[in-house]
Amino acid sequence: MTKPIRVRILDYEYLIKTDEEEAEVQKIAQFVNNKFMEIKENTEGLSERKTAILAAFDIASEYFQLLKEREHLIENIQKRAEALNYHIDSLIEVG
């Protein structure tokens, strides 16, 4: 059931309607807020709109990096599984 959860980002409150647990929504809101604050601290004079765009870009960049790392892990696991299967098959054939 969708329920509203109040979060605070850059000193503004937002009401988020979601099926997620409140703790998870608050964790995400804190992550977003931290990104905003990090960008605001490192770049002076940016409008909130530009700060939001940079934060979104930074978050998306991290997301795509994690997807790439995940893909490499999956490929590595598949190669190792194939090697193990090959060794098992060769032992079965010998036996």
Backbone as XML, in Angstrom:
<?xml version="1.0"?>
<chain id="A" units="angstrom">
  <residue number="1" name="MET">
    <atom name="N" x="0.847" y="-1.174" z="0.000"/>
    <atom name="CA" x="0.000" y="0.000" z="0.000"/>
    <atom name="C" x="0.895" y="1.241" z="0.000"/>
  </residue>
  <residue number="2" name="THR">
    <atom name="N" x="0.600" y="2.163" z="-0.882"/>
    <atom name="CA" x="1.371" y="3.399" z="-0.969"/>
    <atom name="C" x="1.088" y="4.269" z="0.241"/>
  </residue>
  <residue number="3" name="LYS">
    <atom name="N" x="2.183" y="4.760" z="0.824"/>
    <atom name="CA" x="2.036" y="5.639" z="1.985"/>
    <atom name="C" x="2.968" y="6.831" z="1.814"/>
  </residue>
  <residue number="4" name="PRO">
    <atom name="N" x="2.573" y="7.993" z="2.305"/>
    <atom name="CA" x="3.447" y="9.168" z="2.195"/>
    <atom name="C" x="4.515" y="9.154" z="3.289"/>
  </residue>
  <residue number="5" name="ILE">
    <atom name="N" x="5.730" y="9.497" z="2.875"/>
    <atom name="CA" x="6.843" y="9.595" z="3.820"/>
    <atom name="C" x="7.489" y="10.961" z="3.624"/>
  </residue>
  <residue number="6" name="ARG">
    <atom name="N" x="7.688" y="11.662" z="4.718"/>
    <atom name="CA" x="8.273" y="12.998" z="4.682"/>
    <atom name="C" x="9.791" y="12.889" z="4.753"/>
  </residue>
  <residue number="7" name="VAL">
    <atom name="N" x="10.474" y="13.534" z="3.777"/>
    <atom name="CA" x="11.934" y="13.563" z="3.773"/>
    <atom name="C" x="12.397" y="15.007" z="3.663"/>
  </residue>
  <residue number="8" name="ARG">
    <atom name="N" x="13.653" y="15.225" z="4.032"/>
    <atom name="CA" x="14.231" y="16.570" z="3.967"/>
    <atom name="C" x="15.488" y="16.509" z="3.108"/>
  </residue>
  <residue number="9" name="ILE">
    <atom name="N" x="15.499" y="17.367" z="2.078"/>
    <atom name="CA" x="16.656" y="17.485" z="1.197"/>
    <atom name="C" x="16.934" y="18.971" z="0.997"/>
  </residue>
  <residue number="10" name="LEU">
    <atom name="N" x="18.154" y="19.377" z="1.286"/>
    <atom name="CA" x="18.563" y="20.784" z="1.195"/>
    <atom name="C" x="17.590" y="21.720" z="1.905"/>
  </residue>
  <residue number="11" name="ASP">
    <atom name="N" x="17.248" y="21.361" z="3.107"/>
    <atom name="CA" x="16.378" y="22.164" z="3.970"/>
    <atom name="C" x="14.957" y="22.335" z="3.437"/>
  </residue>
  <residue number="12" name="TYR">
    <atom name="N" x="14.560" y="21.515" z="2.487"/>
    <atom name="CA" x="13.181" y="21.494" z="2.000"/>
    <atom name="C" x="12.577" y="20.146" z="2.345"/>
  </residue>
  <residue number="13" name="GLU">
    <atom name="N" x="11.313" y="20.170" z="2.723"/>
    <atom name="CA" x="10.626" y="18.920" z="3.001"/>
    <atom name="C" x="9.846" y="18.488" z="1.775"/>
  </residue>
  <residue number="14" name="TYR">
    <atom name="N" x="9.882" y="17.186" z="1.539"/>
    <atom name="CA" x="9.152" y="16.589" z="0.422"/>
    <atom name="C" x="8.348" y="15.420" z="0.958"/>
  </residue>
  <residue number="15" name="LEU">
    <atom name="N" x="7.185" y="15.214" z="0.387"/>
    <atom name="CA" x="6.351" y="14.084" z="0.734"/>
    <atom name="C" x="6.461" y="13.074" z="-0.404"/>
  </residue>
  <residue number="16" name="ILE">
    <atom name="N" x="6.999" y="11.899" z="-0.096"/>
    <atom name="CA" x="7.225" y="10.862" z="-1.091"/>
    <atom name="C" x="6.190" y="9.762" z="-0.871"/>
  </residue>
  <residue number="17" name="LYS">
    <atom name="N" x="5.424" y="9.454" z="-1.905"/>
    <atom name="CA" x="4.483" y="8.341" z="-1.822"/>
    <atom name="C" x="5.172" y="7.095" z="-2.362"/>
  </residue>
  <residue number="18" name="THR">
    <atom name="N" x="5.217" y="6.059" z="-1.525"/>
    <atom name="CA" x="5.973" y="4.864" z="-1.890"/>
    <atom name="C" x="5.475" y="3.637" z="-1.153"/>
  </residue>
  <residue number="19" name="ASP">
    <atom name="N" x="5.839" y="2.485" z="-1.684"/>
    <atom name="CA" x="5.582" y="1.218" z="-1.006"/>
    <atom name="C" x="6.791" y="0.770" z="-0.190"/>
  </residue>
  <residue number="20" name="GLU">
    <atom name="N" x="7.898" y="1.485" z="-0.318"/>
    <atom name="CA" x="9.132" y="1.141" z="0.397"/>
    <atom name="C" x="8.986" y="1.420" z="1.893"/>
  </residue>
  <residue number="21" name="GLU">
    <atom name="N" x="9.856" y="0.760" z="2.646"/>
    <atom name="CA" x="9.902" y="1.010" z="4.085"/>
    <atom name="C" x="10.448" y="2.413" z="4.340"/>
  </residue>
  <residue number="22" name="GLU">
    <atom name="N" x="9.964" y="3.039" z="5.397"/>
    <atom name="CA" x="10.388" y="4.404" z="5.694"/>
    <atom name="C" x="11.892" y="4.507" z="5.900"/>
  </residue>
  <residue number="23" name="ALA">
    <atom name="N" x="12.475" y="3.551" z="6.575"/>
    <atom name="CA" x="13.924" y="3.587" z="6.829"/>
    <atom name="C" x="14.694" y="3.610" z="5.507"/>
  </residue>
  <residue number="24" name="GLU">
    <atom name="N" x="14.246" y="2.845" z="4.528"/>
    <atom name="CA" x="14.919" y="2.796" z="3.231"/>
    <atom name="C" x="14.766" y="4.135" z="2.495"/>
  </residue>
  <residue number="25" name="VAL">
    <atom name="N" x="13.585" y="4.715" z="2.558"/>
    <atom name="CA" x="13.344" y="6.014" z="1.906"/>
    <atom name="C" x="14.198" y="7.084" z="2.556"/>
  </residue>
  <residue number="26" name="GLN">
    <atom name="N" x="14.285" y="7.072" z="3.872"/>
    <atom name="CA" x="15.110" y="8.052" z="4.587"/>
    <atom name="C" x="16.587" y="7.870" z="4.238"/>
  </residue>
  <residue number="27" name="LYS">
    <atom name="N" x="17.016" y="6.635" z="4.074"/>
    <atom name="CA" x="18.406" y="6.345" z="3.703"/>
    <atom name="C" x="18.703" y="6.923" z="2.315"/>
  </residue>
  <residue number="28" name="ILE">
    <atom name="N" x="17.783" y="6.744" z="1.391"/>
    <atom name="CA" x="17.954" y="7.277" z="0.033"/>
    <atom name="C" x="17.959" y="8.804" z="0.062"/>
  </residue>
  <residue number="29" name="ALA">
    <atom name="N" x="17.032" y="9.387" z="0.811"/>
    <atom name="CA" x="16.966" y="10.847" z="0.913"/>
    <atom name="C" x="18.258" y="11.405" z="1.509"/>
  </residue>
  <residue number="30" name="GLN">
    <atom name="N" x="18.808" y="10.726" z="2.503"/>
    <atom name="CA" x="20.067" y="11.163" z="3.110"/>
    <atom name="C" x="21.207" y="11.081" z="2.107"/>
  </residue>
  <residue number="31" name="PHE">
    <atom name="N" x="21.218" y="10.020" z="1.307"/>
    <atom name="CA" x="22.237" y="9.863" z="0.271"/>
    <atom name="C" x="22.157" y="11.015" z="-0.728"/>
  </residue>
  <residue number="32" name="VAL">
    <atom name="N" x="20.945" y="11.317" z="-1.193"/>
    <atom name="CA" x="20.750" y="12.413" z="-2.147"/>
    <atom name="C" x="21.154" y="13.734" z="-1.513"/>
  </residue>
  <residue number="33" name="ASN">
    <atom name="N" x="20.735" y="13.964" z="-0.289"/>
    <atom name="CA" x="21.086" y="15.203" z="0.404"/>
    <atom name="C" x="22.600" y="15.339" z="0.548"/>
  </residue>
  <residue number="34" name="ASN">
    <atom name="N" x="23.274" y="14.236" z="0.881"/>
    <atom name="CA" x="24.733" y="14.283" z="1.011"/>
    <atom name="C" x="25.394" y="14.639" z="-0.318"/>
  </residue>
  <residue number="35" name="LYS">
    <atom name="N" x="24.869" y="14.102" z="-1.429"/>
    <atom name="CA" x="25.406" y="14.443" z="-2.749"/>
    <atom name="C" x="25.232" y="15.932" z="-3.017"/>
  </residue>
  <residue number="36" name="PHE">
    <atom name="N" x="24.054" y="16.447" z="-2.728"/>
    <atom name="CA" x="23.796" y="17.877" z="-2.927"/>
    <atom name="C" x="24.770" y="18.718" z="-2.108"/>
  </residue>
  <residue number="37" name="MET">
    <atom name="N" x="24.931" y="18.340" z="-0.841"/>
    <atom name="CA" x="25.805" y="19.105" z="0.044"/>
    <atom name="C" x="27.256" y="19.043" z="-0.428"/>
  </residue>
  <residue number="38" name="GLU">
    <atom name="N" x="27.686" y="17.874" z="-0.882"/>
    <atom name="CA" x="29.043" y="17.699" z="-1.381"/>
    <atom name="C" x="29.291" y="18.616" z="-2.578"/>
  </residue>
  <residue number="39" name="ILE">
    <atom name="N" x="28.341" y="18.685" z="-3.484"/>
    <atom name="CA" x="28.480" y="19.528" z="-4.669"/>
    <atom name="C" x="28.435" y="21.002" z="-4.280"/>
  </residue>
  <residue number="40" name="LYS">
    <atom name="N" x="27.526" y="21.362" z="-3.383"/>
    <atom name="CA" x="27.433" y="22.761" z="-2.939"/>
    <atom name="C" x="28.726" y="23.219" z="-2.268"/>
  </residue>
  <residue number="41" name="GLU">
    <atom name="N" x="29.354" y="22.329" z="-1.499"/>
    <atom name="CA" x="30.592" y="22.684" z="-0.800"/>
    <atom name="C" x="31.769" y="22.843" z="-1.761"/>
  </residue>
  <residue number="42" name="ASN">
    <atom name="N" x="31.759" y="22.074" z="-2.844"/>
    <atom name="CA" x="32.884" y="22.088" z="-3.779"/>
    <atom name="C" x="32.721" y="23.070" z="-4.927"/>
  </residue>
  <residue number="43" name="THR">
    <atom name="N" x="31.544" y="23.613" z="-5.117"/>
    <atom name="CA" x="31.309" y="24.579" z="-6.192"/>
    <atom name="C" x="30.434" y="25.701" z="-5.657"/>
  </residue>
  <residue number="44" name="GLU">
    <atom name="N" x="30.979" y="26.887" z="-5.651"/>
    <atom name="CA" x="30.226" y="28.026" z="-5.108"/>
    <atom name="C" x="29.414" y="28.701" z="-6.195"/>
  </residue>
  <residue number="45" name="GLY">
    <atom name="N" x="28.296" y="29.262" z="-5.791"/>
    <atom name="CA" x="27.501" y="30.088" z="-6.678"/>
    <atom name="C" x="26.580" y="29.344" z="-7.630"/>
  </residue>
  <residue number="46" name="LEU">
    <atom name="N" x="26.456" y="28.039" z="-7.473"/>
    <atom name="CA" x="25.556" y="27.294" z="-8.355"/>
    <atom name="C" x="24.116" y="27.443" z="-7.882"/>
  </residue>
  <residue number="47" name="SER">
    <atom name="N" x="23.222" y="27.544" z="-8.833"/>
    <atom name="CA" x="21.801" y="27.553" z="-8.480"/>
    <atom name="C" x="21.412" y="26.162" z="-7.993"/>
  </residue>
  <residue number="48" name="GLU">
    <atom name="N" x="20.281" y="26.088" z="-7.316"/>
    <atom name="CA" x="19.818" y="24.780" z="-6.849"/>
    <atom name="C" x="19.543" y="23.861" z="-8.030"/>
  </residue>
  <residue number="49" name="ARG">
    <atom name="N" x="19.086" y="24.424" z="-9.114"/>
    <atom name="CA" x="18.802" y="23.623" z="-10.312"/>
    <atom name="C" x="20.091" y="22.987" z="-10.842"/>
  </residue>
  <residue number="50" name="LYS">
    <atom name="N" x="21.142" y="23.782" z="-10.963"/>
    <atom name="CA" x="22.411" y="23.242" z="-11.456"/>
    <atom name="C" x="23.010" y="22.258" z="-10.456"/>
  </residue>
  <residue number="51" name="THR">
    <atom name="N" x="22.854" y="22.538" z="-9.181"/>
    <atom name="CA" x="23.316" y="21.605" z="-8.152"/>
    <atom name="C" x="22.582" y="20.282" z="-8.285"/>
  </residue>
  <residue number="52" name="ALA">
    <atom name="N" x="21.278" y="20.335" z="-8.506"/>
    <atom name="CA" x="20.473" y="19.124" z="-8.667"/>
    <atom name="C" x="20.911" y="18.338" z="-9.901"/>
  </residue>
  <residue number="53" name="ILE">
    <atom name="N" x="21.193" y="19.042" z="-10.991"/>
    <atom name="CA" x="21.620" y="18.369" z="-12.217"/>
    <atom name="C" x="22.972" y="17.695" z="-12.003"/>
  </residue>
  <residue number="54" name="LEU">
    <atom name="N" x="23.906" y="18.395" z="-11.359"/>
    <atom name="CA" x="25.214" y="17.799" z="-11.085"/>
    <atom name="C" x="25.097" y="16.601" z="-10.140"/>
  </residue>
  <residue number="55" name="ALA">
    <atom name="N" x="24.232" y="16.713" z="-9.145"/>
    <atom name="CA" x="24.030" y="15.601" z="-8.212"/>
    <atom name="C" x="23.435" y="14.406" z="-8.952"/>
  </residue>
  <residue number="56" name="ALA">
    <atom name="N" x="22.441" y="14.658" z="-9.797"/>
    <atom name="CA" x="21.836" y="13.574" z="-10.572"/>
    <atom name="C" x="22.869" y="12.927" z="-11.486"/>
  </residue>
  <residue number="57" name="PHE">
    <atom name="N" x="23.700" y="13.732" z="-12.109"/>
    <atom name="CA" x="24.740" y="13.204" z="-12.989"/>
    <atom name="C" x="25.734" y="12.357" z="-12.195"/>
  </residue>
  <residue number="58" name="ASP">
    <atom name="N" x="26.126" y="12.833" z="-11.026"/>
    <atom name="CA" x="27.063" y="12.112" z="-10.181"/>
    <atom name="C" x="26.477" y="10.771" z="-9.725"/>
  </residue>
  <residue number="59" name="ILE">
    <atom name="N" x="25.215" y="10.784" z="-9.311"/>
    <atom name="CA" x="24.541" y="9.565" z="-8.875"/>
    <atom name="C" x="24.409" y="8.589" z="-10.048"/>
  </residue>
  <residue number="60" name="ALA">
    <atom name="N" x="24.036" y="9.100" z="-11.216"/>
    <atom name="CA" x="23.913" y="8.244" z="-12.401"/>
    <atom name="C" x="25.270" y="7.654" z="-12.786"/>
  </residue>
  <residue number="61" name="SER">
    <atom name="N" x="26.321" y="8.447" z="-12.671"/>
    <atom name="CA" x="27.661" y="7.967" z="-12.982"/>
    <atom name="C" x="28.044" y="6.816" z="-12.055"/>
  </residue>
  <residue number="62" name="GLU">
    <atom name="N" x="27.781" y="6.962" z="-10.768"/>
    <atom name="CA" x="28.058" y="5.895" z="-9.807"/>
    <atom name="C" x="27.233" y="4.648" z="-10.128"/>
  </residue>
  <residue number="63" name="TYR">
    <atom name="N" x="25.980" y="4.850" z="-10.497"/>
    <atom name="CA" x="25.092" y="3.742" z="-10.837"/>
    <atom name="C" x="25.639" y="2.951" z="-12.025"/>
  </residue>
  <residue number="64" name="PHE">
    <atom name="N" x="26.024" y="3.667" z="-13.091"/>
    <atom name="CA" x="26.540" y="2.982" z="-14.270"/>
    <atom name="C" x="27.885" y="2.306" z="-13.996"/>
  </residue>
  <residue number="65" name="GLN">
    <atom name="N" x="28.687" y="2.883" z="-13.134"/>
    <atom name="CA" x="29.944" y="2.240" z="-12.748"/>
    <atom name="C" x="29.659" y="0.931" z="-12.009"/>
  </residue>
  <residue number="66" name="LEU">
    <atom name="N" x="28.670" y="0.959" z="-11.123"/>
    <atom name="CA" x="28.298" y="-0.261" z="-10.404"/>
    <atom name="C" x="27.732" y="-1.315" z="-11.350"/>
  </residue>
  <residue number="67" name="LEU">
    <atom name="N" x="26.954" y="-0.895" z="-12.341"/>
    <atom name="CA" x="26.443" y="-1.840" z="-13.335"/>
    <atom name="C" x="27.591" y="-2.500" z="-14.097"/>
  </residue>
  <residue number="68" name="LYS">
    <atom name="N" x="28.599" y="-1.699" z="-14.451"/>
    <atom name="CA" x="29.754" y="-2.225" z="-15.166"/>
    <atom name="C" x="30.508" y="-3.226" z="-14.280"/>
  </residue>
  <residue number="69" name="GLU">
    <atom name="N" x="30.721" y="-2.880" z="-13.017"/>
    <atom name="CA" x="31.402" y="-3.782" z="-12.091"/>
    <atom name="C" x="30.601" y="-5.070" z="-11.899"/>
  </residue>
  <residue number="70" name="ARG">
    <atom name="N" x="29.284" y="-4.930" z="-11.820"/>
    <atom name="CA" x="28.412" y="-6.098" z="-11.681"/>
    <atom name="C" x="28.546" y="-7.006" z="-12.890"/>
  </residue>
  <residue number="71" name="GLU">
    <atom name="N" x="28.560" y="-6.430" z="-14.078"/>
    <atom name="CA" x="28.695" y="-7.206" z="-15.299"/>
    <atom name="C" x="30.029" y="-7.957" z="-15.324"/>
  </residue>
  <residue number="72" name="HIS">
    <atom name="N" x="31.097" y="-7.297" z="-14.900"/>
    <atom name="CA" x="32.403" y="-7.958" z="-14.837"/>
    <atom name="C" x="32.383" y="-9.118" z="-13.833"/>
  </residue>
  <residue number="73" name="LEU">
    <atom name="N" x="31.729" y="-8.915" z="-12.699"/>
    <atom name="CA" x="31.620" y="-9.996" z="-11.711"/>
    <atom name="C" x="30.840" y="-11.180" z="-12.265"/>
  </residue>
  <residue number="74" name="ILE">
    <atom name="N" x="29.750" y="-10.906" z="-12.951"/>
    <atom name="CA" x="28.944" y="-11.974" z="-13.541"/>
    <atom name="C" x="29.762" y="-12.740" z="-14.571"/>
  </residue>
  <residue number="75" name="GLU">
    <atom name="N" x="30.488" y="-12.011" z="-15.422"/>
    <atom name="CA" x="31.339" y="-12.673" z="-16.422"/>
    <atom name="C" x="32.396" y="-13.547" z="-15.747"/>
  </residue>
  <residue number="76" name="ASN">
    <atom name="N" x="33.010" y="-13.031" z="-14.693"/>
    <atom name="CA" x="34.029" y="-13.776" z="-13.954"/>
    <atom name="C" x="33.437" y="-15.044" z="-13.349"/>
  </residue>
  <residue number="77" name="ILE">
    <atom name="N" x="32.268" y="-14.925" z="-12.750"/>
    <atom name="CA" x="31.608" y="-16.084" z="-12.141"/>
    <atom name="C" x="31.261" y="-17.117" z="-13.212"/>
  </residue>
  <residue number="78" name="GLN">
    <atom name="N" x="30.763" y="-16.644" z="-14.365"/>
    <atom name="CA" x="30.418" y="-17.571" z="-15.447"/>
    <atom name="C" x="31.658" y="-18.313" z="-15.957"/>
  </residue>
  <residue number="79" name="LYS">
    <atom name="N" x="32.773" y="-17.599" z="-16.128"/>
    <atom name="CA" x="34.009" y="-18.242" z="-16.580"/>
    <atom name="C" x="34.491" y="-19.273" z="-15.567"/>
  </residue>
  <residue number="80" name="ARG">
    <atom name="N" x="34.438" y="-18.924" z="-14.302"/>
    <atom name="CA" x="34.883" y="-19.853" z="-13.260"/>
    <atom name="C" x="33.964" y="-21.070" z="-13.190"/>
  </residue>
  <residue number="81" name="ALA">
    <atom name="N" x="32.662" y="-20.848" z="-13.344"/>
    <atom name="CA" x="31.717" y="-21.962" z="-13.325"/>
    <atom name="C" x="31.965" y="-22.883" z="-14.519"/>
  </residue>
  <residue number="82" name="GLU">
    <atom name="N" x="32.229" y="-22.304" z="-15.678"/>
    <atom name="CA" x="32.537" y="-23.114" z="-16.862"/>
    <atom name="C" x="33.812" y="-23.924" z="-16.647"/>
  </residue>
  <residue number="83" name="ALA">
    <atom name="N" x="34.829" y="-23.303" z="-16.054"/>
    <atom name="CA" x="36.084" y="-24.020" z="-15.778"/>
    <atom name="C" x="35.852" y="-25.156" z="-14.793"/>
  </residue>
  <residue number="84" name="LEU">
    <atom name="N" x="35.058" y="-24.897" z="-13.759"/>
    <atom name="CA" x="34.745" y="-25.953" z="-12.790"/>
    <atom name="C" x="33.961" y="-27.083" z="-13.449"/>
  </residue>
  <residue number="85" name="ASN">
    <atom name="N" x="33.000" y="-26.734" z="-14.277"/>
    <atom name="CA" x="32.228" y="-27.756" z="-14.989"/>
    <atom name="C" x="33.128" y="-28.588" z="-15.889"/>
  </residue>
  <residue number="86" name="TYR">
    <atom name="N" x="34.074" y="-27.941" z="-16.544"/>
    <atom name="CA" x="35.014" y="-28.647" z="-17.406"/>
    <atom name="C" x="35.830" y="-29.649" z="-16.593"/>
  </residue>
  <residue number="87" name="HIS">
    <atom name="N" x="36.330" y="-29.201" z="-15.429"/>
    <atom name="CA" x="37.123" y="-30.089" z="-14.572"/>
    <atom name="C" x="36.277" y="-31.249" z="-14.042"/>
  </residue>
  <residue number="88" name="ILE">
    <atom name="N" x="35.060" y="-30.951" z="-13.639"/>
    <atom name="CA" x="34.170" y="-32.016" z="-13.148"/>
    <atom name="C" x="33.894" y="-33.015" z="-14.264"/>
  </residue>
  <residue number="89" name="ASP">
    <atom name="N" x="33.571" y="-32.498" z="-15.461"/>
    <atom name="CA" x="33.307" y="-33.394" z="-16.593"/>
    <atom name="C" x="34.514" y="-34.249" z="-16.934"/>
  </residue>
  <residue number="90" name="SER">
    <atom name="N" x="35.706" y="-33.656" z="-16.879"/>
    <atom name="CA" x="36.916" y="-34.428" z="-17.207"/>
    <atom name="C" x="37.177" y="-35.505" z="-16.143"/>
  </residue>
  <residue number="91" name="LEU">
    <atom name="N" x="36.825" y="-35.239" z="-14.898"/>
    <atom name="CA" x="36.980" y="-36.251" z="-13.838"/>
    <atom name="C" x="35.960" y="-37.370" z="-14.012"/>
  </residue>
  <residue number="92" name="ILE">
    <atom name="N" x="34.761" y="-37.015" z="-14.426"/>
    <atom name="CA" x="33.718" y="-38.025" z="-14.639"/>
    <atom name="C" x="34.112" y="-38.940" z="-15.795"/>
  </residue>
  <residue number="93" name="GLU">
    <atom name="N" x="34.668" y="-38.360" z="-16.870"/>
    <atom name="CA" x="35.060" y="-39.137" z="-18.034"/>
    <atom name="C" x="36.196" y="-40.095" z="-17.700"/>
  </residue>
  <residue number="94" name="VAL">
    <atom name="N" x="37.105" y="-39.668" z="-16.823"/>
    <atom name="CA" x="38.244" y="-40.494" z="-16.437"/>
    <atom name="C" x="37.747" y="-41.663" z="-15.564"/>
  </residue>
  <residue number="95" name="GLY">
    <atom name="N" x="36.792" y="-41.361" z="-14.683"/>
    <atom name="CA" x="36.293" y="-42.365" z="-13.740"/>
    <atom name="C" x="35.465" y="-43.370" z="-14.411"/>
  </residue>
</chain>
